[in-house]
């Protein structure tokens, strides 16, 4: 089946230009240097530019200059920068690794998790593209498909399989964001990952007090921020433990969890209302005052204990 075949012939929907280009069902431009120019070459040049200089360096003019054409030549093929970003993301995402079905759902999800992370580390600029919805493109859809296939033999419902997929992909994206941040720091500062970690640990040690942040201070003192333990690998293992426990409960005849509805965002007009903004600010100020008061309370309790230790009552 070709990409074009994947689209239902009777689908009554007009595809956005970028999505149509990704699926290979967009009309070719009527004019332009056809033999020398193509959507694929434009995307390839844009990805190379982003890999070398970051997403901020990508513009239609910069990509055109890299190819030796005018920006107008590009617009005949990719009519908007948002479409170009979508196609770049599709190219950088690539296809998922092929899980081995006999290895089980957990091994399959771990393989996909690490595959996503590797993709982000190869092209960290992908993480700078704003999320405006699900990228309904062939490669992105292939990752979802791979996860659903891995989970197909489990008693999870379709909704639950998609939810687990989003949980794993979200954790991989967060992991990639942090790792890409360290890589960016390393390029700009010339420091190794170990040196960056040591510097951050020193900042935590200098700024986090037991009075203001007692639990965080305890973690600092315990060496958490210089530990070699990978918190994200620990996290994905615990996520999958939770899925396994839910599957075990279902197998034992436990009750299926009823999915909660989507969180309803506040209406934009309501959020923009002056009185609403003032009320939200008052809440933030009250929260800040409460935190300060609790800090003073902790200090007072500590001082009282020290005084009592020095001068115990008879």
N, C-alpha and C positions, 0 to 999 in steps of 0.2 A: 504493500500500500504506500502510495506517495503522500507527501504532506498535503497536497491538494485533495487527495481522496479522503483524508481525515475529516474534511469539512463536509457536513451533510449537504446534499444537493438542494434540499428544500428548506435549508435554514434561512429564515427570514430575518437576517441580521446583517448590518453593514459593519464589517470589521474595521477597526482603527488601522491606519496605514502601516504603523510599525508592526502590529500583530500579523497583518496580511503579508508583509514582507518576510517575517519570521517563518510563516507557514508556506511561503513560496507561492502564494496565490494572488499577489499584487500585480497589477498591470505594469508592463515595462514602459519606460519613458518613451515618448514619441520622438524626442530629439536628444542630441548629445553624442559625445564620443563613445559610441557603444562598445567598440572592440577594446578600447583601452580602459574603459571605466565600467564598474559593476558595483552592485550593493556589497558583494563579498569583499572586493578590494577596498571599498570605503571603510567597512567595518574592521578589516584587518589593519588598516593604517591607523584607525582611531584607537584600537586596542593596543597597538605598539606604542602609540603616543602616551596613553594612560599608564601602561606598564613602566615607561621610562620616566614620566614626569608627573603622574598623578592625574586624577579626573579633572582637576581645575585647569589643566593645560589643554583639554579637549574643547575645541570649538569647530564650527563648520569651516571657518577661515583657516584654522591651524591644520585641520585634516586635509583641506584642499591644497594648501601649500606643500604639505608632505607628499601629496600625489602629483604635484605640478600642474594643478588646474585652478580655475577660479571657483569661489564658493557657489556661484550660480550653477556651475556644472554639477555639483553635488546635490543641490536641491531638486534637480530633475530625477534623482534616484531616491534620495532620502529627504523628504520635504520638511522635516522639523528636527531639532536637536533631541527632543524627547524620544522620537522614533530611533534616532541613532543610539541613544543611551540604552534603549530596550534591546536593540540588536547587539550592542556590545556586551550587555549582561548575558544575553543568550549565548554568544560565542564563548565568553569566559566561563560560563557555567559548565558547558560541555555535557557529556553523557555520564550517567552514574556507573560505578563499578557493578559488575554482575554478581549479585549474591548467589551463594550455593544453597539451593533450597533445602538440601538435607542437613545443613548446619543449624537450622532452626531460626526462628524469628529474631532472637536476641543477637546472634552473631551477624545476621543480615543487617539489622539496624545499626549495630556498631560499625560495620563496614561502610554503610552509607554515611554515618556521622563523620567518620574520619575522612571519607572521600570529599564531603562538603567542606570540611576544614581545609583540606589540601587545596581545593579550588580557590577558597578565599585567600590563602597564603600565596598562591601563584598570582592572583589578581586582586590585591587588597582594595583597589579603588572601587570594586563592585559594591563594597560596604558603604561607600559614600553616595550611592544612587538612592534618592529618597524612595521609600516604600509607599506606593500610591494604590496598592491593591495586589491581587495575585497576578504574577506575570504569566499569562496563558500563552506560552510559547512551547515549541516542541521539546527543547532540552529541559526546561523547568518542569514540564508535564512528565517527562521521562523519570525524573527523580521521585515525583509523587507516585507514579506508577510502580517504580521499583519498591518503594516502601509498602505500598498496598499489596503487592504480590507477596512480599515477605510475610505480611500479616494475614494473608488469605486463609491459612489453615487454622487460625486461632478462632475462638468463639466470639471475638469482638464484632460489634456491629460495624457497618460501613462508617457511621459517624465517629465511632470510637477509633477506628483505624486511621481516619483522617486526623483526629485529635492527637493520636500518638505520633503521627508523622509530623504535625506542626510542632509538637513538643521537642522532638529530636532536631528538626531543622532549626528551630529557634535557638536551642542550646548551641548548635554548631555555629550559628551566626554570631551569637554573643562571644563565644570562644574566639572566633576569627577576628572580631572587632578588637578584642583585647590584645591578641597576638600581633595584629597589624599595627596597633598603636605602639607596641614595643619596638616593632621593626622600624616605624617612622622615627621614633626617638633615637634609635641606634644610628640611622642615616644622618640625622641632623646634628647629633651630639658627638658621634664617633665612639660612643660607649658600647660595650658588649652587653648582652642581656643580663649577665651576672652583675655588672657594674650598675646598670639601671635599677635592678632589684635592690642592690645594696643602698643606693641613693634614696630610693623610696622608703626603705626600712628605716634609714636614718631620719627621714622627715617625720615618719610616724612616731619614732622614738622621741623626737624633739618637741613635737606639737601635741601629742595625745597625752592628756593628764588623767590620773586616776580619779580626780574629783569630777571632771567633766564627762569622761567616757570610761567608766570603770571596767566594763566588759571588754571594750576594745583595747584598753591599756593592758589587761591581762593577756590578751592574744598577742600583743606586741612583745610583752615580756616573755612569752612562751616561744618566741622565735617564729611565729606563723609567717611573717613577711620575708623571711630569708629561708624558708623551708623549700626543699626540692620537690615536695609533694604537689602534684598537679590537681588543683581544685576542680577543674573542668572535667577531667576524666573521672574523678570521684563523683562529680555531679551526674554525668551521664549514666554511670553505673547505678546510682541510687534511683534515677528516673526509671531505668529499665527494671530495677528491683520492684518498684511500685507497680509497673505494668505486669510483671510476673506474679506479684501477690494478688492483683485483681483477677488475672486469669485463673490462678489457683482457686480463688474464692468462687468464681463462676463454675469451675469444674466440680466444686464441692456443693453446688446447688445454692450458692449465695445469691443475693438479690442484685440485679443489674442496676448500676447507678443511672439515675435520670439526668441527662445533660441539662445544664443550666442554660437559659437563653443568653443571647449576646448582650453585653453591657451596652446600655444606651448612653451615647454621648450627649452632653448638654447642648441645647440649642445655641447656635452661634450668636443669635440676636440677644438671647438671655445673658450669655457670658459677657457680651460687650456692653450690657447695660451699666450705667455709671453706679447706681446703687448696689448692684450685684458685685461689681469690682471693689467698691468700698467695703462691703461686707466681707468679702474674701480676704481683703487686706487686714481687716480687723481680726479675723480668725488667725491669720499668719502671725500677726503681732502678739495675739494672746498665746499662741503656741510657743513663740520665742520667749515670752515672759515666763511661761510655765517651765520651760527648760532651764532658764536662768534661776528660777526659784528652787527647782529641784537640785540644781548644782549647789546652791547656797546651803540647802538642807543637808546634802551629803557632807559638805565641808564642816558644817556645824556638828553633825553627828560624829564625824571623825575626831574633831577637836575635843568634843565632850568625852569621848572614849579615852583619848590620850590624857586628859586632865584627871579622869577617874583612875587611870592606871598609875599616875604619879601620886595622886592623893586619895587613896581608897577611903571610903567612909568607914568610920569605926562602928 
